[in-house]
Amino acid sequence: MSTKIPTKAVYLDYSATTPVDPRVAERMSGCLLTDGAFGNPASRSHVYGWEAEELVEEARTHVAALFNADPREIIWTSGATESDNLAIKGVVEASGGERVVTSSYEHKAVLDTCAHLESLGLDVTYIEPDAGGIIQPEAVADAIDPDTAIVSVMHANNEIGVVNDIRAIGAVCRERGVPFHTDAAQSVGKIDIDVRRDNIDLMSVSGHKIYGPKGIGVLFVRRQPFLSVAPQIHGGGHERGMRSGTLATHQIVGLGEACVICRGELDRDNGENRRIRSLRDRLWSHLRQVPKTLLNGDEEQRLPGNLNVSFGDVDGDTLLTALDDLAVSTGSACTSATVEPSYVLKALGVPDDLAHASIRFTVGRYTTTDEVDYAARRVATTVEKLRAARV
Ligand SMILES: *Cc1c(COP(=O)(O)O)cnc(C)c1O
């Protein structure tokens, strides 16, 4: 047996965050020191500013090209959390609308934003996913009424990896004249997105889910017809007034490079997503042989790197503790401070005991076959051991 297994732990948590690609880190480091493009992109009176501004605008075209947007439709933010906040609060505030339509299994950045709006007196309709974890476009159509200011439905779910048909959901919204926002933090760069074809009006993107740095993201805002978004951070009027604050040149350049790399992989016949999908399938082909395992979420309509599995007849906490050499997650990383069964799995109707003993494995750019085989063996033997100890 070859043992190319990292000493820390095998990293199978690419949906929580990714390491920065070395090509990205190299571009970023060119924007920091005295001999690099450290200037303020908003400085109009000297070459340091011009140089930084040029890099920022170049990165804007790279990000836009990844999903067929116009560079002028890209608003830099600090990450998908801020983008979700800006999209939903910004459109609600600018439109004066009274209802938000969303789904019950959104990321907390959307759910908590909606809860805040409810506390201010707005109505929020939460659509439930079907048993496969999919939000049906018909359910969105039924939820929209004349007071609806915005529909926000995520593209791919961060926990179970299911992928919604955003083109159909977008079409439903467009027919009814309601702006459609989608949180695409998990899907951008992994699934081909075209904001025009897919009827998207606003879209959230995060740098650190696609081998870019943390602390940078994008909100795509459709330009035509004009869509008004009220700023949520006021200041120097950057980003067409929608988001003030000095632009973080190094982060932006990093995200731009990360998008160039993803575009290249998506366009290549034999791009990384095929490899990632086959590693995921390999992991599942091992794990499904363990008795009483259940795949959560639709088997076909899911992200290439995601596997979310429930194990019957084991205690979830004990299982995770025993698997201390695997970096995996239960529930979503952002909520793992609370030890309640995952609200996403609950929304799918997975019973509490099964939801407790569920693990999300996410593989990515640097995952190897050895790591997948090692993880599968560790999980299988640990589950068997814990079950044997129970009786
Ligand atoms: C990671 C993630 C976010 C948060 O993104 P940040 O850039 O970390 O703020 C939001 N939505 C989804 C679906 C995510 O996976």
The ligand as a Tripos MOL2 file, in Angstrom:
@<TRIPOS>MOLECULE
LIG
   15    15     1     0     0
SMALL
NO_CHARGES

@<TRIPOS>ATOM
      1 C1        -19.0800   29.7700    1.7440 C.3       1 LIG1
      2 C2        -20.4600   30.2040    1.3770 C.ar      1 LIG1
      3 C3        -20.9110   31.5000    1.6770 C.ar      1 LIG1
      4 C4        -20.0730   32.4880    2.4370 C.3       1 LIG1
      5 O1        -19.0350   32.9610    1.6520 O.3       1 LIG1
      6 P1        -17.8910   33.8870    2.3220 P.3       1 LIG1
      7 O2        -17.0980   34.3360    1.1460 O.co2     1 LIG1
      8 O3        -17.1330   32.9820    3.2370 O.co2     1 LIG1
      9 O4        -18.5730   34.9910    3.0200 O.co2     1 LIG1
     10 C5        -22.1820   31.8430    1.2870 C.ar      1 LIG1
     11 N1        -22.9690   30.9790    0.6320 N.ar      1 LIG1
     12 C6        -22.5790   29.7240    0.3320 C.ar      1 LIG1
     13 C7        -23.4890   28.8140   -0.3890 C.3       1 LIG1
     14 C8        -21.3110   29.3000    0.6980 C.ar      1 LIG1
     15 O5        -20.9320   28.0580    0.4240 O.3       1 LIG1
@<TRIPOS>BOND
     1     1     2 1
     2     2     3 ar
     3     2    14 ar
     4     3     4 1
     5     3    10 ar
     6     4     5 1
     7     5     6 1
     8     6     7 2
     9     6     8 1
    10     6     9 1
    11    10    11 ar
    12    11    12 ar
    13    12    13 1
    14    12    14 ar
    15    14    15 1
@<TRIPOS>SUBSTRUCTURE
     1 LIG1         1 GROUP 0 **** ****
